[in-house]
Amino acid sequence: MNFRSLFRSASPTQTTQQPTGSIHRTVDCKRHDHPEIQIRVSDPAVPIQDISWLLRFFERRVADGERFHAGETVQIGWMLTKLEAGADDLLCVAEPDMKAIPIRFVDSVDCTLKHLRNQKDVVESIAHIRNPDFPSLQQSAVVHSDYKSAGRLLLTRHPPHEADSGWSLTDPCDEAHAQYPSRHLRISLYQLGVDRPDLIKFLALPPGLHVRLDDRQIQVTGPEGEIQPVPGSYLEALEMRRTQPLSR
C-alpha cells in the first residue's frame, strides 16, 4: 500500500483556513530565535489544560534545540500535524480534517487534542498500563472487509513493525470465513479513523491486548484474561453508557 497517496500534493492552498475558533500562541520560542507557534481551537469541549499542554510541548522542544519549519509534519499522539507559514513570522499548526482521503489539512487542532485525550484516558483506565503506545495514522491495520458496518468487532494489537501498526480488526460473527484472505484487507489507520471514528480512542493500547466490542459491552482482555477498568475511569463510563437502557 502506498501511504504517500494519503496526502494531496503540497501546495499553498492545501490547508483550508477556518474563520472561527480561539487562537493560542506560544510565548517563549522567540527567546530561542525561533518563530512562535499558533494553534486554533474551535471546539469548546477541548479543556484549557490540553491547549496549554500543546503549547508547552512546542516550547520545550524549541528550548531543547529543535527547529521547526513550514511544511514539516509533527506527530502528536497518533495524529500527524503539519506546520504552515502564518502572518507575522508565525508557524500555524494544521491537522487532517478526518473526513476523506487524500488528507486535507485544516487550520485546527481540535481532533489532535480530543483524540490524544481520549486515547490517554482509555489507556489510563487499565491499571497495569503506564504509558500509551501511540501508532501513527500513516501506519496500516488489517481489517475485516465488513469493518465499516460490523456491529461486533475484535480489535487485537500485535507488536508494531515499520509501517504496520500491529492492529487487526476481525468480525467474531464471521468465524467460518475468518481464514479467507478475501475477507480481510490492509488499510491505513487514517482510513480506519475516517470510516470508524468510534474506534480511534482504542488505538494507543499496547500490544498484547484485545478489545471486544458490541452494542452492549466493551471487553478488554490480556494474557491473563479479562481486565476490569479502573473504578471511575473513562473506560468504565463508556461501558456503563452502553449497558444503560435507551430512554423512550
C-alpha positions as CSV (number, residue, x, y, z in Angstrom):
1,M,0.0,0.0,0.0
2,N,1.4,3.4,-1.0
3,F,0.8,5.7,2.0
4,R,2.0,8.7,0.1
5,S,-1.4,8.6,-1.5
6,L,-2.9,9.6,1.8
7,F,-1.7,13.2,1.1
8,R,-2.6,15.7,-1.6
9,S,0.4,17.2,-3.4
10,A,1.8,20.1,-1.5
11,S,0.5,23.5,-2.5
12,P,0.0,26.9,-0.8
13,T,-3.8,26.3,-0.8
14,Q,-3.7,22.8,0.7
15,T,-4.8,24.0,4.1
16,T,-8.3,25.2,4.5
17,Q,-8.5,28.2,6.7
18,Q,-11.2,28.2,9.3
19,P,-12.5,31.6,10.4
20,T,-13.9,30.6,13.7
21,G,-12.3,29.4,17.0
22,S,-9.9,30.8,19.6
23,I,-6.3,31.5,18.8
24,H,-3.5,30.5,21.2
25,R,0.2,31.0,20.8
26,T,3.5,30.1,22.4
27,V,5.3,32.9,24.2
28,D,8.9,31.6,24.7
29,C,10.0,30.4,21.3
30,K,11.4,33.8,20.3
31,R,13.8,33.7,23.3
32,H,15.5,30.9,21.3
33,D,15.4,32.8,18.0
34,H,12.5,30.7,16.7
35,P,9.1,31.7,15.4
36,E,6.2,31.5,17.8
37,I,3.7,28.7,17.1
38,Q,0.0,29.3,16.8
39,I,-2.9,26.9,17.2
40,R,-6.6,27.3,16.6
41,V,-9.2,25.6,18.8
42,S,-12.9,25.7,17.8
43,D,-14.5,23.0,20.0
44,P,-15.4,24.4,23.4
45,A,-15.2,20.8,24.8
46,V,-11.4,20.9,24.5
47,P,-10.0,21.5,28.0
48,I,-7.8,24.6,28.5
49,Q,-5.2,22.4,30.2
50,D,-4.8,20.4,27.0
51,I,-4.4,23.6,25.0
52,S,-1.7,24.7,27.5
53,W,0.0,21.3,27.3
54,L,0.3,21.5,23.5
55,L,1.8,25.0,23.7
56,R,4.3,23.8,26.3
57,F,5.1,20.8,24.1
58,F,6.3,23.0,21.3
59,E,8.1,25.4,23.7
60,R,10.0,22.6,25.4
61,R,11.2,21.1,22.1
62,V,12.3,24.5,20.9
63,A,14.1,25.1,24.2
64,D,15.9,21.8,23.7
65,G,17.3,23.0,20.4
66,E,14.8,21.7,17.9
67,R,13.9,23.9,15.0
68,F,10.6,23.7,13.2
69,H,9.9,24.9,9.6
70,A,6.9,25.4,7.4
71,G,5.9,22.3,5.5
72,E,7.2,19.9,8.2
73,T,4.9,17.4,9.8
74,V,4.9,16.7,13.6
75,Q,3.3,13.6,15.2
76,I,1.3,14.4,18.3
77,G,-0.2,11.3,19.8
78,W,-1.3,9.3,16.8
79,M,-2.0,12.4,14.8
80,L,0.2,13.8,12.0
81,T,0.0,17.6,12.1
82,K,1.5,20.0,9.6
83,L,3.2,23.3,10.2
84,E,2.2,26.2,7.9
85,A,3.7,29.6,7.5
86,G,1.4,32.3,9.0
87,A,1.4,36.0,9.2
88,D,3.8,37.9,11.5
89,D,6.5,35.2,11.3
90,L,4.3,32.7,12.9
91,L,4.1,28.9,12.3
92,C,0.5,27.6,12.4
93,V,-0.4,24.0,13.2
94,A,-2.8,22.3,10.8
95,E,-4.4,18.8,11.2
96,P,-6.1,16.3,8.9
97,D,-9.9,17.0,8.6
98,M,-10.6,13.3,9.3
99,K,-13.2,13.3,6.5
100,A,-11.8,11.9,3.4
101,I,-8.7,10.6,1.5
102,P,-6.4,12.1,0.4
103,I,-5.8,14.0,3.6
104,R,-6.8,17.6,3.6
105,F,-5.2,19.7,6.3
106,V,-7.3,22.4,8.1
107,D,-6.3,25.2,10.5
108,S,-7.3,23.4,13.7
109,V,-6.0,21.2,16.5
110,D,-9.4,20.1,17.7
111,C,-9.1,16.4,16.6
112,T,-5.5,16.3,17.7
113,L,-6.3,17.2,21.2
114,K,-9.6,15.3,21.5
115,H,-8.0,12.1,20.2
116,L,-5.0,12.5,22.4
117,R,-7.2,13.0,25.5
118,N,-9.4,10.0,24.6
119,Q,-6.6,7.6,23.8
120,K,-4.7,8.5,27.0
121,D,-7.9,8.2,29.1
122,V,-8.6,4.7,27.7
123,V,-5.0,3.6,28.5
124,E,-5.2,5.1,32.0
125,S,-8.4,3.1,32.5
126,I,-6.4,-0.1,32.7
127,A,-4.4,-0.2,36.0
128,H,-1.3,-2.1,34.9
129,I,-0.6,0.0,31.8
130,R,1.5,3.1,32.4
131,N,2.0,4.7,29.1
132,P,0.1,4.8,25.8
133,D,1.7,3.1,22.7
134,F,0.8,5.6,20.0
135,P,0.8,4.4,16.4
136,S,0.8,6.9,13.5
137,L,-2.2,7.4,11.4
138,Q,0.1,6.7,8.4
139,Q,0.6,3.1,9.6
140,S,-1.6,0.3,8.5
141,A,-4.0,-2.1,10.0
142,V,-5.6,-5.4,8.8
143,V,-9.4,-5.2,8.9
144,H,-12.3,-7.4,8.1
145,S,-14.0,-6.5,4.8
146,D,-17.2,-5.5,6.7
147,Y,-15.4,-3.3,9.2
148,K,-17.4,-0.2,8.3
149,S,-20.7,-1.7,9.3
150,A,-19.9,-4.6,11.6
151,G,-21.7,-4.3,15.0
152,R,-19.3,-6.7,16.7
153,L,-15.6,-6.3,16.4
154,L,-12.5,-7.8,17.9
155,L,-9.5,-5.4,17.9
156,T,-6.2,-7.0,18.5
157,R,-2.8,-5.3,18.9
158,H,0.3,-7.2,17.9
159,P,3.8,-5.7,18.1
160,P,4.1,-2.9,15.5
161,H,6.7,-3.2,12.8
162,E,7.7,-0.3,10.5
163,A,4.6,0.7,8.5
164,D,2.4,-2.0,10.3
165,S,0.7,-0.6,13.4
166,G,0.1,-4.1,14.8
167,W,-3.7,-3.6,14.8
168,S,-6.1,-6.1,13.3
169,L,-9.9,-6.0,13.3
170,T,-11.9,-9.2,12.9
171,D,-15.6,-9.9,13.0
172,P,-16.4,-12.6,15.6
173,C,-19.7,-13.3,13.8
174,D,-17.8,-14.4,10.6
175,E,-15.6,-17.1,12.2
176,A,-16.5,-19.6,9.4
177,H,-14.7,-17.3,6.8
178,A,-12.1,-15.9,9.1
179,Q,-9.2,-17.5,7.3
180,Y,-10.3,-16.4,3.8
181,P,-7.8,-13.8,2.5
182,S,-10.6,-12.1,0.6
183,R,-12.4,-11.3,3.8
184,H,-9.6,-9.1,5.0
185,L,-7.7,-6.1,3.7
186,R,-5.0,-3.7,4.7
187,I,-5.8,-0.1,5.1
188,S,-4.2,3.0,6.7
189,L,-5.1,3.9,10.3
190,Y,-6.3,7.2,8.8
191,Q,-8.8,5.4,6.6
192,L,-9.9,3.4,9.6
193,G,-10.4,6.6,11.6
194,V,-12.4,8.2,8.8
195,D,-14.6,5.2,8.5
196,R,-14.9,4.2,12.2
197,P,-14.2,7.3,14.3
198,D,-15.6,5.4,17.3
199,L,-12.5,3.1,17.3
200,I,-9.9,5.9,17.4
201,K,-10.0,6.0,21.2
202,F,-8.6,2.5,21.5
203,L,-5.6,2.8,19.1
204,A,-3.0,3.7,21.7
205,L,-3.5,0.5,23.7
206,P,-0.2,-1.5,23.7
207,P,0.5,-4.9,22.1
208,G,-0.9,-8.0,23.8
209,L,-4.4,-6.6,24.4
210,H,-7.8,-7.4,22.8
211,V,-10.8,-5.2,22.7
212,R,-14.2,-6.9,22.0
213,L,-17.0,-4.5,21.1
214,D,-20.7,-4.9,20.5
215,D,-23.7,-2.8,21.1
216,R,-23.8,-3.7,24.8
217,Q,-20.2,-4.0,26.0
218,I,-16.6,-3.1,25.8
219,Q,-14.4,-6.0,27.0
220,V,-10.6,-5.7,27.3
221,T,-8.6,-8.9,27.7
222,G,-4.9,-9.6,28.1
223,P,-2.7,-12.6,28.6
224,E,-4.3,-13.4,31.9
225,G,-7.9,-12.9,30.9
226,E,-10.4,-10.1,31.1
227,I,-9.2,-6.7,32.5
228,Q,-11.7,-4.7,34.6
229,P,-11.5,-1.0,34.1
230,V,-10.3,1.2,36.9
231,P,-13.3,2.4,39.0
232,G,-14.4,5.8,38.0
233,S,-12.3,5.7,34.8
234,Y,-13.2,6.8,31.3
235,L,-13.5,3.2,30.1
236,E,-15.8,2.3,32.9
237,A,-18.0,5.3,32.0
238,L,-18.1,4.1,28.4
239,E,-19.2,0.7,29.5
240,M,-21.9,2.0,31.7
241,R,-23.2,4.1,28.9
242,R,-23.5,1.1,26.7
243,T,-25.3,-1.0,29.3
244,Q,-27.9,1.6,30.2
245,P,-31.3,1.0,28.6
246,L,-32.3,3.5,25.9
247,S,-34.8,6.1,27.1
248,R,-38.1,6.3,25.3
